Amino acid sequence: MAYVKVMASHKAIAALRYGEHEESVTRGAVGCECDTEVAISQFKADRVMWNKDSGVEAHIIIQSFDGTECNAETANKIGRELAEK
């Protein structure tokens, strides 16, 4: 059975690093670079530009499938479509 969690994050860097070194994790992004270090520098620059040093920094979607429902690419596509909406 699929599990989907949508949440606001007060620590964007932790959200960006989620699953970074896990082979079973497929990561994607909407509105920022998929490369973690580039995305971190973009997030930091945006926070400075908008004088935002507290509160919600990012919205993240975590999906988990048991492996029989779909493959990683299809799961990532579903997540991207949800994030774009």
BELJO-V528195 format. One record per residue. N is the residue number from 1. RES is the residue in three letters. PHI is phi in radians with two decimals (* if undefined). PSI is psi in whole degrees, -180 to 180 (999 if undefined). OMEGA is omega in degrees with one decimal (* if undefined). Layout:
BEGIN
N_RES_PHI_PSI_OMEGA ; N_RES_PHI_PSI_OMEGA
END
This chain:
BEGIN
1_MET_*_137_-178.9 ; 2_ALA_-1.28_148_176.2 ; 3_TYR_-2.20_129_178.2 ; 4_VAL_-2.29_132_177.9 ; 5_LYS_-2.24_125_176.9 ; 6_VAL_-2.01_128_-177.3 ; 7_MET_-2.66_161_173.5 ; 8_ALA_-1.56_144_179.8 ; 9_SER_-2.10_134_176.0 ; 10_HIS_-1.58_-3_179.9 ; 11_LYS_-2.31_86_-176.0 ; 12_ALA_-1.06_-37_-177.9 ; 13_ILE_-1.11_-41_177.3 ; 14_ALA_-1.11_-40_178.3 ; 15_ALA_-1.13_-39_179.8 ; 16_LEU_-1.19_-32_-178.8 ; 17_ARG_-1.48_-9_-178.0 ; 18_TYR_-0.96_125_175.9 ; 19_GLY_1.19_15_-174.6 ; 20_GLU_-0.98_-37_-175.9 ; 21_HIS_-1.98_17_179.6 ; 22_GLU_-1.67_126_179.1 ; 23_GLU_-1.18_-28_-177.2 ; 24_SER_-1.46_-1_-178.1 ; 25_VAL_-1.82_126_173.6 ; 26_THR_-1.84_124_-175.6 ; 27_ARG_-1.93_153_176.7 ; 28_GLY_-2.69_170_-177.7 ; 29_ALA_-2.54_152_173.0 ; 30_VAL_-2.21_120_178.1 ; 31_GLY_1.55_5_175.5 ; 32_CYS_-2.72_170_-179.5 ; 33_GLU_-1.21_148_175.1 ; 34_CYS_-1.36_-24_177.3 ; 35_ASP_-1.17_123_-172.9 ; 36_THR_-1.01_-49_-175.9 ; 37_GLU_-1.15_-39_177.3 ; 38_VAL_-1.15_-45_179.6 ; 39_ALA_-1.08_-41_178.7 ; 40_ILE_-1.06_-45_-179.8 ; 41_SER_-1.15_-36_176.3 ; 42_GLN_-1.14_-44_179.2 ; 43_PHE_-1.08_-44_179.5 ; 44_LYS_-1.08_-44_-179.9 ; 45_ALA_-1.10_-41_178.3 ; 46_ASP_-1.12_-42_179.1 ; 47_ARG_-1.11_-40_178.1 ; 48_VAL_-1.16_-47_-177.6 ; 49_MET_-1.04_-40_-177.3 ; 50_TRP_-1.70_8_178.9 ; 51_ASN_0.90_48_-177.4 ; 52_LYS_-2.01_105_-179.1 ; 53_ASP_-2.08_14_176.9 ; 54_SER_-2.70_171_178.7 ; 55_GLY_1.49_-162_-177.9 ; 56_VAL_-1.22_127_179.8 ; 57_GLU_-1.86_-23_-176.8 ; 58_ALA_-2.79_160_171.9 ; 59_HIS_-2.05_132_-177.5 ; 60_ILE_-2.22_152_176.1 ; 61_ILE_-2.13_125_175.0 ; 62_ILE_-2.00_125_178.9 ; 63_GLN_-2.09_146_175.6 ; 64_SER_-2.43_130_178.0 ; 65_PHE_-2.13_153_-176.8 ; 66_ASP_-1.40_-4_177.6 ; 67_GLY_1.74_-19_177.7 ; 68_THR_-1.69_-16_-176.3 ; 69_GLU_-1.39_-38_178.9 ; 70_CYS_-2.95_168_178.0 ; 71_ASN_-1.55_174_-175.5 ; 72_ALA_-1.08_-39_-178.9 ; 73_GLU_-1.14_-42_178.4 ; 74_THR_-1.16_-42_178.1 ; 75_ALA_-1.07_-42_179.3 ; 76_ASN_-1.15_-39_178.2 ; 77_LYS_-1.10_-44_178.4 ; 78_ILE_-1.05_-45_179.5 ; 79_GLY_-1.11_-41_178.4 ; 80_ARG_-1.10_-43_179.0 ; 81_GLU_-1.10_-40_177.0 ; 82_LEU_-1.12_-45_-179.5 ; 83_ALA_-1.12_-37_-179.8 ; 84_GLU_-1.20_-29_178.3 ; 85_LYS_-1.30_999_*
END
